[in-house]
Amino acid sequence: MSEKSREAIERFWQTMSTNDFAAVERLLHDDFLLEWPQSGECIRGAENFATMNVRYPAAGPWRFTVNRVVAGESQGVSDVTVTDGERVDRAVTFFDLRDGRIWRITEYWPEPFAPAAWRRDLVEALQ
């Protein structure tokens, strides 16, 4: 089953990359729920998720680079870089699947920060 979970997550990001959010909506379970713990918000329902993405004030089409996917029986997590051509963000997204579709997403959008000077001699820059 972990291969099916991986495929569902990868299909989600591939479909998100088309910016066809009605197509994304079809990948989501009827009882879909997205949670954003950092802002304390949730989006209930596949249609609301699609509408939110259509309304998002992006500078251009969204592009997604999947950096990593780890999948289990009916769960998985992805690390994705997201850009609209102007801003670049990174998201860590936890997926729960039910009936072969994405049932629940919990997503974190961490803000980048400058490295601390006190550890400069212990670290190196990511490539």
C-alpha positions as CSV (number, residue, x, y, z in Angstrom):
1,M,0.0,0.0,0.0
2,S,2.9,2.4,0.6
3,E,3.5,2.5,-3.2
4,K,-0.2,3.6,-3.7
5,S,0.2,6.3,-1.0
6,R,3.4,7.5,-2.8
7,E,1.6,7.5,-6.1
8,A,-1.3,9.5,-4.7
9,I,1.0,12.1,-3.2
10,E,3.0,12.5,-6.4
11,R,-0.1,12.7,-8.5
12,F,-1.4,15.4,-6.2
13,W,1.7,17.6,-6.8
14,Q,1.8,16.8,-10.5
15,T,-1.8,17.9,-10.8
16,M,-1.2,21.0,-8.6
17,S,1.5,21.9,-11.1
18,T,-1.0,22.1,-13.9
19,N,-2.9,24.9,-12.0
20,D,-6.1,23.0,-12.9
21,F,-7.5,23.1,-9.4
22,A,-10.8,21.4,-10.5
23,A,-8.6,18.4,-11.5
24,V,-7.0,18.6,-8.0
25,E,-10.4,18.6,-6.5
26,R,-11.2,15.2,-8.0
27,L,-8.2,13.7,-6.2
28,L,-9.6,14.6,-2.8
29,H,-11.9,12.6,-0.6
30,D,-15.5,13.7,-0.1
31,D,-14.7,14.4,3.5
32,F,-11.5,16.3,2.7
33,L,-9.9,18.5,5.4
34,L,-6.8,20.7,5.2
35,E,-5.2,22.1,8.3
36,W,-2.7,25.0,8.6
37,P,-1.6,24.8,12.3
38,Q,0.5,28.0,12.0
39,S,-2.4,30.2,11.1
40,G,-5.0,28.2,13.0
41,E,-7.1,27.7,9.9
42,C,-8.7,24.7,8.2
43,I,-10.4,24.3,4.8
44,R,-13.2,21.8,4.8
45,G,-14.2,20.2,1.5
46,A,-12.5,19.7,-1.8
47,E,-14.5,22.4,-3.5
48,N,-13.3,25.0,-1.0
49,F,-9.7,23.8,-1.4
50,A,-10.0,24.3,-5.2
51,T,-11.6,27.7,-4.8
52,M,-9.0,28.9,-2.4
53,N,-6.2,28.0,-4.8
54,V,-8.0,29.8,-7.7
55,R,-8.5,32.9,-5.6
56,Y,-4.9,32.9,-4.1
57,P,-3.3,36.2,-5.2
58,A,-0.3,34.6,-7.0
59,A,2.1,36.5,-9.3
60,G,1.9,33.8,-11.9
61,P,1.2,30.1,-12.4
62,W,2.3,27.9,-9.5
63,R,5.3,25.5,-10.0
64,F,6.1,22.8,-7.6
65,T,9.4,20.9,-7.1
66,V,9.0,17.7,-5.0
67,N,12.1,17.4,-3.0
68,R,11.1,14.3,-1.1
69,V,8.2,12.0,-0.5
70,V,8.0,9.4,2.3
71,A,5.0,7.1,2.3
72,G,3.5,4.5,4.5
73,E,0.3,2.4,4.4
74,S,-2.2,5.1,4.2
75,Q,-0.1,8.2,5.1
76,G,2.8,10.1,3.7
77,V,4.7,13.3,3.9
78,S,6.2,15.5,1.2
79,D,8.8,18.3,1.2
80,V,8.0,20.6,-1.7
81,T,9.4,23.9,-3.0
82,V,6.6,26.2,-4.4
83,T,7.0,29.3,-6.6
84,D,4.7,31.6,-8.5
85,G,7.7,33.1,-10.3
86,E,8.0,35.9,-7.7
87,R,8.1,34.2,-4.3
88,V,9.6,30.9,-3.4
89,D,8.4,28.9,-0.4
90,R,8.9,25.5,1.0
91,A,6.1,23.4,2.4
92,V,6.1,20.2,4.5
93,T,2.8,18.4,3.9
94,F,1.4,15.4,5.8
95,F,-1.2,13.4,3.9
96,D,-3.8,10.9,5.1
97,L,-5.5,8.7,2.5
98,R,-8.8,7.0,2.6
99,D,-10.5,5.0,-0.1
100,G,-7.5,5.7,-2.4
101,R,-8.0,9.5,-2.2
102,I,-6.5,12.3,-0.2
103,W,-8.6,12.6,2.9
104,R,-6.6,14.9,5.1
105,I,-3.7,17.3,4.7
106,T,-1.8,19.0,7.5
107,E,0.6,21.6,6.0
108,Y,3.4,23.7,7.4
109,W,4.8,26.7,5.6
110,P,8.0,27.6,7.5
111,E,9.5,31.0,7.0
112,P,13.2,31.1,6.1
113,F,15.6,32.7,8.6
114,A,19.2,33.8,8.6
115,P,21.8,31.5,10.2
116,A,22.9,32.4,13.7
117,A,26.4,33.9,13.8
118,W,27.4,31.8,16.9
119,R,27.4,28.5,14.9
120,R,29.0,29.9,11.7
121,D,32.2,27.7,12.2
122,L,30.0,24.5,12.6
123,V,27.8,24.8,9.5
124,E,27.9,25.1,5.7
125,A,25.4,26.5,3.3
126,L,22.9,24.2,1.7
127,Q,23.3,23.8,-2.1
